[in-house]
């Protein structure tokens, strides 16, 4: 099991996590519960290779699951996605 697969499995303990390799080096992530498939997501190779990108994928999946369940994510979780400030421009 790769580090990305281990991280994804640990991030969603309430689901059965199935990962399948994709031809481009990424992963196909499937989250299941006892009854049905809850979510399928293609994750690119680049997203699996860096911790920051993988954390963004996990956060977006959690947001999608919360929205599907009828809960809106808290503003604190949404603000955590803005890791860099906006660019500033200087006029000469």
C-alpha positions in Angstrom: 0.0 0.0 0.0 1.4 3.4 -1.0 1.5 6.4 1.4 -1.3 8.0 -0.5 -3.5 4.9 -0.1 -2.7 4.7 3.6 -3.5 8.4 4.1 -6.9 8.1 2.2 -7.8 5.0 4.2 -7.0 6.7 7.5 -8.9 9.9 6.5 -12.2 8.0 6.0 -12.5 5.4 8.7 -16.3 5.3 8.5 -16.2 4.0 5.0 -14.7 1.0 3.2 -12.0 2.7 1.1 -11.0 1.0 -2.2 -8.2 2.4 -4.4 -7.4 1.2 -7.8 -4.4 2.3 -9.9 -5.1 4.3 -13.0 -3.0 4.1 -16.2 -1.7 7.7 -15.7 -0.2 6.8 -12.3 -3.1 8.2 -10.3 -5.8 6.5 -8.2 -9.5 5.8 -8.6 -10.9 6.2 -5.1 -14.2 4.5 -4.1 -15.9 5.1 -0.8 -18.5 2.5 0.2 -20.7 1.9 3.2 -22.6 -1.3 3.9 -25.4 -0.5 1.4 -23.9 1.3 -1.6 -21.1 3.2 -3.2 -21.0 6.7 -1.7 -18.4 8.4 -3.9 -16.0 7.7 -6.7 -13.2 10.1 -7.4 -10.3 10.1 -9.8 -7.1 11.4 -8.2 -4.2 12.5 -10.4 -0.7 11.3 -9.9 0.4 14.8 -8.9 -2.3 14.9 -6.2 -1.0 11.6 -4.7 2.6 12.7 -4.5 2.5 15.7 -2.3 1.0 15.9 1.2 -0.5 19.4 0.6 -2.3 18.3 -2.6 -3.5 15.1 -1.0 -4.9 17.1 2.0 -6.7 19.3 -0.4 -8.3 16.3 -2.1 -9.4 14.9 1.3 -10.9 18.3 2.3 -12.8 18.5 -0.9 -14.2 15.0 -0.5 -15.2 15.8 3.0 -16.9 19.0 1.8 -18.7 17.0 -0.9 -19.9 14.4 1.5 -21.2 17.1 3.9 -23.0 18.8 1.2 -24.6 15.6 0.0 -25.7 14.9 3.6 -27.4 18.3 3.7 -24.8 19.9 6.0 -22.8 22.9 4.9 -19.2 23.0 5.9 -18.2 25.5 8.5 -16.5 28.6 7.4 -13.3 27.7 9.2 -12.8 24.7 7.0 -13.4 26.7 3.9 -10.9 29.3 5.0 -8.2 26.7 5.5 -8.1 26.3 1.7 -6.7 29.8 1.2 -3.1 29.0 2.0 -1.5 31.9 0.0 -2.4 35.5 -0.1 -3.6 37.3 -3.2 -1.0 38.7 -5.5 -0.2 42.4 -5.2 0.7 44.7 -8.0 2.9 47.8 -7.9 2.5 50.6 -10.4 5.7 52.1 -11.7 
